[in-house]
Amino acid sequence: MSTRFLAARAALLIAAPAALLVSAAPARAEYPDSKPYVGVLGGYNLVFKGWQMGGDIRHDADSSAIAGIRAGWQLKPRWALEFDGAWLPLEGTTGLSYDVGVLWHITDGDWAPYLTGALGAYHTVGGDVGGDFDPKAGLGVGLRGLLAEWVALRVQAREMISDGHDWLGSQALELTVGFDFFLGKKPPPPDADNDGVLDASDACVNAAGPASTNGCPDKDADGLKDGEDACPDAAGPKSLGGCPDRDADGLKDTEDKCPDAAGKPTHGGCPDKDADDIVDADDKCPEVAGLPAFGGCPDSDNDGLTDAEDKCAKEPGPGATGGCPDKDADGVADADDKCPDQVGVAAEAGCLPAVMAKFSGAIKGITFATGKSTIEKKSTKLLDEAAEAMKGFPSLKLRIEGHTDNTGKEETNLRLSKERADAVKAYLVSKGVEEGRLTAEGFGGAKPVEDNKTPAGRTANRRIEFIVLAQ
């Protein structure tokens, strides 16, 4: 067996798996279903055993170039029937080759390996061996690749057996490269649901839908396919799963307490114009920021009164004076108080009534038995007057303070001063003054008003003081 024959057979064995490997790339298109094509081919006809030409002359054909044309019909995407005719420039004559064959793609796709089988003849014209006609048959493999929908590249190796000196004793290997050109109008690409999105790109082939959802249904036309749309019957943004948000505040209408007025998610989607974290519907002052304790209304001076209720909104004050300052806490605003540093009554423009003035400060005339808390009888008239004055002005309170000089032990003086203050308080209560309006404290010798080194000073330091307080 010749070296050329072995090499050709090896090439054929290599070509088949190589074609399969090339065709493994992902398909971009399919071969047409029932469409004619024409083609051109060229290559080399490698003869291993020549066929007999010219009857008695017995001239053997040798290897030569080959060029030709073909016409075929793509019956199905993987099947084709074709005819090809080729020219072989042989020595001393011109050779023609005719074949009718069938082609079968091994795989689908735009690059497909194939098997082919053919029946035909070699025919010589001209020269000494003109008119010779020898039948032939062959099998082959090839690779066909769609470069575009209308043209395919084709590489083929086909072993042919023909008449030789012995019956069918000739062998040749046709190695060709060519192109097939598909004819006729391109059929429309498939679109099973007639939605304008081709099946190749349609994610829902049997259900019509727009291109924006890759051909899948979108009843509410919001750009989300129904299968992924949490609200398929009402249009909404993708960020909310396709559910509506009429006020565009980032909350679905079904979760929004105020779906027609934009608001923060932290407020349930309800508006808060003054940004005080109290929604307008619950805010008594929706135009100006305020505090939850005042229903969203402001209290600029933090005195417990809203600005709308506060007569002095920039200065803190008690409610009794409408929020205006009252330094002595007597219920009369400083602006109206003629005695702003002393507790008084409204009837006297914030000053103490004359009848009460004598009972403010150190009270002369209240005396006790020496070293005791027993009130001497001569003091009762003064205390009776004090009780009547207190009963006449129920808005006032009284703090009774007991004081001693520094004679004796400090602990003893402190106890004695407290007991004397308590004794005065008890007397006033006995005369009809409400106990809740009176307090009693003892300070011993801690708050002298004169020098304890003199008898007069010590006498002044032994005293009872009345401190008038507001109610």
Secondary structure, 3 states (H helix, E strand, C coil): CCHHHHHHHHHHHHHHHHHHHHCCCCCCCCCCCCEEEEEEEEEEEEEEECCEECHHHCEECCCEEEEEEEEEEEEECCEEEEEEEEEEEECCEEEEEEEEEEEEECCCCCEEEEEEEEEEEEEEECCCCCCCEEEEEEEEEEEEEEEECCEEEEEEEEEEEECCCCCCCEEEEEEEEEEEEECCCCCCCCCCCCCCCCCCCCCCCCCCCCHHHCCCCCCCCCCCCHHHCCCCCCCCCHHHCCCCCCCCCCCCHHHCCCCCCCCCHHHCCCCCCCCCCCCHHHCCCCCCCCEHHHCCECCCCCCCCCCCCCCCCCCCCCHHHCCCCCCCCCCCCHHHCCCCCCCCEHHHCCECCHHHHCCCEECCCCCECCCCCCECHHHHHHHHHHHHHHHHCCCEEEEEEEECCCCCCHHHHHHHHHHHHHHHHHHHHHCCCCHHHEEEEECCCCCCCCCCCCHHHHHHHCEEEEEEEEC
